């Protein structure tokens, strides 16, 4: 049994990953900004799997809050075996000349700085205990760039670089470092990107079959479930209908 910490667990891939890990009888530590969603997920884990779960609200982009809340965890939850850096978002789909600088700041703060803040806070304990596993959730956008997605894609390219850097920084330590890169997945991702414009968000997934959050959660759990001497460095997973970021079969 492992203690698995998942950021951004209130919906989508994080939510599905928490359920997948609880189903496998692991202890699940979850955080996000929406407390009501976390409470609902916690109750679901307890009812369906009789699982051990602890939740707390967290804005990963706030460095002081990250440190304060992780330091304040109950002693029984401080020894984290697996960190799933899932919190992230895209905002807008404008060219750089038309883009919102506030959207840029938010994407960089959450997708990049937030990942760094949480990792630094958690990995110190892993290094002290001489064991641990960090799984960063990247994206097909860490491999490609598409019109209107320059800043979001840049943050996901940075996640790729950070994942590789982590492995090299801690070379010789028995830490596993993985990256899971999904293609387009039907979650609240597009609803957030398009500022709650449900009609526009729904159009992203029309006339095709995207990945589901559960599909990506299965890939994440595959990394977790491998023997300790096996480090799945990268998984790139797309829907069968997707050949590139903007090349999706809709027939």
C-alpha positions in Angstrom: 0.0 0.0 0.0 1.4 3.4 -1.0 0.4 7.0 -0.1 -0.3 8.7 -3.4 -0.6 12.5 -3.6 -2.6 13.9 -6.6 -2.8 17.6 -7.3 -5.8 19.0 -9.3 -8.0 16.1 -8.1 -11.3 17.8 -8.2 -12.1 16.8 -11.8 -10.9 15.1 -14.9 -7.7 13.1 -14.9 -6.9 13.9 -11.3 -10.3 12.8 -10.2 -10.1 9.5 -12.2 -6.6 8.8 -11.0 -7.7 9.1 -7.4 -10.5 6.6 -7.9 -8.1 4.3 -9.8 -5.5 4.3 -7.0 -8.2 3.9 -4.3 -9.6 0.9 -6.2 -6.1 -0.7 -6.0 -6.2 -0.1 -2.2 -3.7 2.7 -2.0 -4.0 5.6 0.4 -5.0 8.7 -1.5 -4.1 12.3 -0.6 -5.9 14.8 -2.8 -5.9 18.6 -3.3 -7.5 21.2 -5.5 -9.0 24.6 -5.2 -12.7 23.4 -5.0 -13.4 22.0 -1.6 -16.9 20.8 -2.5 -15.6 18.6 -5.3 -12.8 17.2 -3.0 -15.4 16.4 -0.3 -17.6 14.6 -2.9 -14.6 12.6 -4.2 -13.5 11.7 -0.6 -16.9 10.4 0.2 -17.0 8.4 -3.0 -13.7 6.7 -2.2 -14.8 5.8 1.3 -18.2 4.4 0.1 -17.0 2.5 -3.0 -13.6 1.3 -1.9 -13.6 1.7 1.9 -10.4 3.6 1.1 -8.2 5.8 3.2 -8.3 9.4 1.9 -7.4 12.8 3.1 -8.1 16.1 1.2 -7.2 19.7 1.5 -7.7 22.8 -0.7 -4.6 24.1 -2.4 -3.6 26.7 -5.0 -0.4 25.1 -6.3 0.7 28.5 -7.8 0.9 30.0 -4.3 4.4 29.0 -3.0 3.7 30.0 0.6 0.4 28.1 0.7 2.1 25.0 -0.8 4.7 24.9 2.0 2.3 25.8 4.8 -0.3 23.2 3.9 2.1 20.4 3.2 3.9 21.2 6.5 0.6 21.1 8.2 -0.4 17.6 7.0 -1.2 15.1 9.7 1.9 13.0 10.6 0.2 9.9 9.1 0.0 11.6 5.7 3.4 13.2 5.5 5.3 10.2 4.0 4.3 10.5 0.4 5.4 7.6 -1.8 4.0 8.9 -5.2 3.4 12.4 -6.3 1.2 12.9 -9.4 1.7 16.5 -10.6 -1.6 16.8 -12.4 -2.8 20.3 -11.7 -2.7 22.4 -14.9 -4.9 24.3 -17.4 -5.0 26.1 -20.7 -6.6 29.5 -21.1 -7.7 31.1 -24.4 -6.8 30.2 -28.0 -5.5 33.5 -29.3 -2.4 34.5 -31.2 0.4 36.2 -29.1 -0.6 39.6 -30.4 -4.2 39.1 -29.2 -3.5 37.0 -26.1 -4.3 38.0 -22.5 -1.2 38.5 -20.4 -3.2 37.5 -17.3 -4.0 34.2 -19.0 -0.3 33.8 -19.8 0.7 34.5 -16.1 -1.9 32.0 -14.9 -0.8 29.2 -17.2 2.9 29.7 -16.3 2.1 30.0 -12.6 0.0 26.8 -12.4 1.5 24.5 -15.1 5.2 25.4 -14.4 5.7 27.1 -11.1 3.1 25.1 -9.3 4.7 21.8 -10.4 8.0 23.1 -9.2 6.7 24.3 -5.8 4.9 21.0 -5.0 7.7 18.9 -6.2 10.3 20.7 -4.1 8.1 20.4 -1.0 7.5 16.7 -1.5 10.8 15.4 -2.9 12.8 16.4 0.1 11.0 13.7 2.2 11.5 11.2 -0.6 15.2 11.8 -0.8 15.5 11.5 3.0 13.6 8.2 2.9 15.6 7.0 -0.1 12.5 6.1 -2.1 9.7 7.8 -4.1 8.0 8.3 -7.5 7.1 11.5 -9.3 4.7 11.5 -12.2 4.3 14.7 -14.2 1.3 15.0 -16.4 2.4 16.6 -19.7 0.5 16.7 -22.9 0.8 16.2 -26.7 1.3 19.9 -26.5 4.7 19.2 -25.0 5.7 17.7 -28.4 3.9 20.0 -30.8 2.8 23.6 -31.1 -0.4 24.7 -32.7 -1.8 28.2 -33.6 -3.2 30.0 -30.6 -1.5 27.6 -28.2 2.0 29.1 -28.0 2.0 29.8 -24.3 0.2 26.7 -23.1 2.4 24.6 -25.4 5.5 26.3 -24.0 4.5 25.4 -20.4 4.1 21.7 -21.5 7.4 21.7 -23.3 8.9 23.0 -20.0 7.3 20.1 -18.2 9.2 17.7 -20.5 12.4 19.5 -19.7 11.8 19.5 -16.0 10.9 15.8 -16.0 14.2 15.0 -17.7 16.0 17.4 -15.4 14.6 15.7 -12.3 15.9 12.3 -13.4 19.3 13.8 -13.9 19.3 15.9 -10.8 18.6 12.8 -8.7 20.7 10.3 -10.6 21.9 7.6 -8.3 18.9 8.0 -6.0 16.2 5.3 -6.2 13.6 7.7 -7.3 11.3 7.0 -10.3 10.5 9.9 -12.6 7.7 9.4 -15.1 5.8 11.6 -17.6 2.4 10.8 -19.0 1.5 12.8 -22.1 -2.2 12.6 -23.2 -3.7 13.9 -26.4 -7.2 15.4 -26.4 -9.2 14.1 -23.5 -12.8 14.8 -22.7 -12.7 16.6 -19.4 -13.4 20.1 -18.2 -10.2 21.2 -19.9 -11.9 22.9 -22.9 -14.6 24.4 -20.6 -11.8 26.1 -18.6 -9.9 27.1 -21.7 -13.0 28.8 -23.2 -14.0 30.5 -20.0 -17.1 28.4 -19.3 -18.4 28.7 -22.9 -20.1 25.2 -22.9 -21.1 25.3 -26.5 -17.6 26.0 -27.7 -16.1 23.5 -25.3 -18.5 20.8 -26.4 -17.6 21.3 -30.1 -14.0 20.2 -29.4 -15.3 16.6 -28.8 -18.1 16.4 -31.4 -18.2 13.8 -34.1 -15.2 11.9 -32.8 -14.1 9.7 -29.9 -11.6 11.4 -27.6 -9.7 9.8 -24.7 -11.6 9.6 -21.4 -10.1 10.7 -18.1 -10.2 7.0 -17.0 -8.0 6.0 -20.0 -5.3 8.4 -18.8 -5.7 7.3 -15.2 -5.0 3.7 -16.4 -1.7 4.9 -18.0 -0.7 6.8 -14.8 -1.5 3.7 -12.7 0.6 1.5 -15.0 3.6 3.7 -14.1 2.8 3.3 -10.4 2.1 -0.4 -10.5 5.4 -1.5 -12.1 8.1 -3.1 -9.9 10.3 -0.7 -8.1 13.3 -1.4 -10.4 11.2 -0.4 -13.4 10.9 3.3 -14.2 8.4 4.1 -17.0 10.0 7.3 -18.2 7.3 8.4 -20.6 3.9 7.4 -21.9 2.4 9.2 -24.9 -1.3 8.3 -25.3 -3.8 9.6 -27.8 -7.2 8.7 -29.1 -7.1 6.4 -32.1 -8.8 9.3 -34.0 -6.0 11.7 -33.3 -2.8 11.9 -35.4 -1.6 15.4 -34.2 -2.8 18.2 -32.0 -5.0 19.6 -34.8 -5.4 16.5 -36.9 -8.5 14.7 -35.6 -10.8 12.4 -37.5 -14.4 13.6 -37.2 -16.1 11.3 -39.7 
